[in-house]
Amino acid sequence: MATKTMKAVTQSAFGEPAKVLKVDRVPLPAFDESSSELLVQVKAVSVNPLDYIMVKGTLKFLFNTPMPAVIGADLSAVVAKAGKGTGFKEGDEVYGLMSMKSQGSLAEYCMVPARNVALKPKSLSHEEASCMPVTGLTAIQAFQRHSGPKGTAFIPAGLGGVGSVMLQLAKPYAGFKRTITTASTAKVELVKKYIQDVDEVIDYKKVDPATVIPAHSCDFVLDQFGKPSEYVRYVRKPAPGNSTQGKPSIISIVTPPNAEKCQEGWEIRVNPLLRIGLNLMDWTTRLRIPNWIHFDSFFALAISKDLQTLAELADQGKVRPVIDKVFPIEQAVEAILLAESKPAGKVVIRISD
């Protein structure tokens, strides 16, 4: 760290990534030894839908982001300096994510709250570990919201970032007996290759899953498309008078939750008008779902304990991210564009060796 600048991917305005992003040199982050933060040397960053949503300005009404800004959420890194009382030390290999209101992992160095990271899984490379924070936290926090029967889990989009992790964890972590997923024709065999214990892979390009999956045969359904009521047809109805097993679930990671959960996930305080709107949307969504189904929607939270759990599961060989391609930081824009095209796995940007 002899130099006072570093390489980073910066955003000059809201818009299409190819037009507003570039690799530039920016000042090194200032470090306060008394803080609860870590200065980390970033090794790899994976690309999430959140990244291009933020770049395009879909959530600009929530975050007053001064431009130019360094982008990026997920990271795998090495601690360069640790604030007092963080529990980490220089040289620790960590992985985690930035907060919603202060992105910036796509750089050679960044500041990250210690509560947002955990020790990196020993069995994973930095490129692999960088794929896990957002998708992995979403996966296990979605499963944590289900307390009903654990017969069959329907998790669409089996090669998506979240879908691929949830399929791997559905049995060893969440305790389901059977898993069903969907994929396009070109990805069906890839799902079976990377996630070998998936029970059924439906080619949604050839058949409608609703004609293949028997009605009311699933105990858990993941909604990744913001249409939770369309999955009611798949959900198993509880046996009359049997209240001991809990309700089957539809868990959404796209449908906006109520205002309280949005504030928690976005790490900001929403204004009264937006609060009313969010609560109204949540209420309207719930009206379309029968009360015998447990419905929940949420944004994943950066919880260090959950990151530790993910690391343990990875080191036990129970989960491993599926990577489509790794790019050097100089090709970060190309990487983000590829990620937006829904490739067969995660896209990773290598920052340094």
Beta strands, then each sheet from edge to edge (+ up, - down):
strand 1: 5-11
strand 2: 21-27
strand 3: 37-46
strand 4: 69-70
strand 5: 74-82
strand 6: 93-97
strand 7: 109-113
strand 8: 117-119
strand 9: 152-154
strand 10: 178-183
strand 11: 200-203
strand 12: 220-223
strand 13: 249-252
strand 14: 294-297
strand 15: 323-328
strand 16: 346-350
sheet 1: 2+ 1- 4+
sheet 2: 7+ 3- 5+ 6- 8+
sheet 3: 7+ 3- 16+ 15+
sheet 4: 11+ 10+ 9+ 12+ 13+ 14+
end
